[in-house]
Amino acid sequence: LQDAHTTTSDTLMIWELFPLWLVPIYTPDGTPQAYICGAPKGQEDLLLCRLDAINDVSISMILEKAGEFIPHESMTWVQSLLLDDAYFPYSPLLNVRILRYMGVIGEEEDRARFSLTDESGEEREVELPWTKARNMPEMVKYLSDAQAPESMSFDLLYADADNAVWHRFLDGGKILYIRLKQCSNDMDQKV
């Protein structure tokens, strides 16, 4: 895991992950909740479900446990790192090594049980195997019923993954969207 100063991190493509993409939604009191915005093709029914627990360990407990070994000045950083990481869509919350370290899954387990709540409030469980990031199954992502325009979708946020700085004009040139993904000495020139 990276920290706020060195940005040292594990090599992404060798990560062992569970095949879900998450997005954090915060309740009015600031409590983070993880919602599924991407799922393996054929499991579209998982989209928009809230992830409540993994192997009966609540997401809030996982975040609390992570705070015991991730350097942080406030839990907001731990929540951000695990739920809303820069490596989207590969959330560290679903990293097998991290879950094993915290005792959420066993050393030999190749799958986990995910407790979910769907949009209607119905609770359910689904068992998923983990995979290497480079071997992720074909994924489907949530699109709103309105088929959100580029300016409001994940497609825009992660549109140009290869460049540290890029921009788009939106809404007929009325909006300039600038994306800065990493800092450098010549950032001002790039912007």
N, C-alpha and C positions, 0 to 999 in steps of 0.2 A: 504494500500500500504506500502511496505517496504521502508526504506531509506538506504543509503549507509553504515550506521554505525551499526544500531541495528538489521537489517534484521527482524524486527517485521512485520508480514503480516497477512492478512485476512486468514481464513481457506479456502483453495482451493476448497474442494469438495462441499461447500455450496454456492459457487459463482453462480450467475445468469449470464449466458453468452449467446452470440449469437454463433451459431454453425459454426464457421469458424476458420481455423487455418491460421495465418498470418506469413509472413517472411518479414523483412525490406530489401529493395534494395535502396541504396543511389545513387542519381544522381551525375554527376561529380562536381557539386557545393556543395555537401554535404547534399542536401535536402532529407529527408527520405520519401520513398513511401512504402505503405503496399500492398503486393501481397498475393493472396490467394493460399496457398499450401495444404489446406485440406478443404473439403466440405462434407456436408451430402451425403450419398449414394443416387444416383438418380439425384444429382445436380452437376455432374462432369463438366458440362459446365462452372462452376464458377472458376475452377482451372486455375491459372495463370492470372486471372483478377486482375487489379489494383483496390484497394478500394480507391475511390476518396472522398466519403462523406457518412455520416450517417444522415438521415433525413435532407438533404440539408446543413449540417454543414461539411465543408471540413475537411479532416484529419489534414491538417496543422493548422486549427483553433482549432481543438480538442486538439492537442499537445500544442498549445499556451495557451489555457485555463487551461490545466493541469499544466502548469508551474506556474500558480497563486497559486496553493495549494500543490504542491509536493515540498518538500525541495530539492534544487538543487544548484549546483555551476555553472552549465552550462546547456543549453537546451539539450545537448547531453545525459545527464543522464535521463532527462524526456523522450526523444525519446527512449532510450534504455529500460527503465522501461516499457513503454507502448507497444512498438513494438517487442522487442526482449527479453522477460522476461525469467527467469530461469525456470518458470513453463510450458514451452512449452508442449503442443501446445496451452495452454489457455492464450491468450494475454489479459492483463488488458485493452487494448484499447477497447475490446468488453465486458467489465464488465458492467452489467446493472446498478449497484449502482453508478459507476463512471460516466456513461453517464447521468444518472438522475441528479446527483449532478451538472453537468455542464449545464443542461438544454437541452441536445441533444435529450433525449426522456422524455416523460411525466411520472408522478408518476404512472398512471394507465395503461400505454401502455404495451402490452405484445408482441409487435413486432416493427420492425423498417424497414425503407426503405434504402437500400444500393445502392449507385450510383457507378457503375463500368465501367471500360474501359477494353475491351478484347484485345487479342493479335493483332487483326487486326485494332485496334483503334476505334472500334465501342463502343459507350456509351450505357449503358442500366441500368435498375433498377431492383432490386429484393427485395421482402419483406420477411423477415425472423422472426420467433418467437424466443424468448429467451428460455433457459432451464437451469435447474440446471446442474452444471458440472458433477455430478454423473449420470445424466440421458441423457447425450449426445447421439444423434442418432449415428448409425453406420457411421463412417467417411471414406472417401477415400482420399488418399493423392496423390500429384503429383509425378510421376516418369518420368524421362526423356525418350525420345524415345529410348535411348541407354540402358535403364534399368540400371541406374548408379550403379556401383559396390559399395559395402558396404562402401568403403573408401571415397566415394564422396557423400553419401546420408545422409538424416536426420536419417535414421535407425541407423547409426553408432553413431551419436552425442547423441542420446537418447536411445541407446541400453540397457544400464544397469541402469535403473532408481532407483534401490534400493540401490546402492552403491555410496558412496561419492567420492571414488577414484577407478578407474579401468583402464585397458589398453588392447590393442589388437595389435598384430603384423599383418601388412598389406603388400601387394605386396611381398609375399613369404619371409617375415621376413626382408625386406629392410627398412620398416618404422615401428617405434614404436609410436602408438597413445596413449597418456595418457589423461584421462579426470578427472579433479578436479572439483567437484561440490560444495564443501563447505570447509571452512578452519577449522582446529582444531590444538590443541597443538602438536599432533603427526603426522602432515601432512608429515613431512620429512621422518618419518619411513614408512608411508604408501607408499610414492612415491618410 
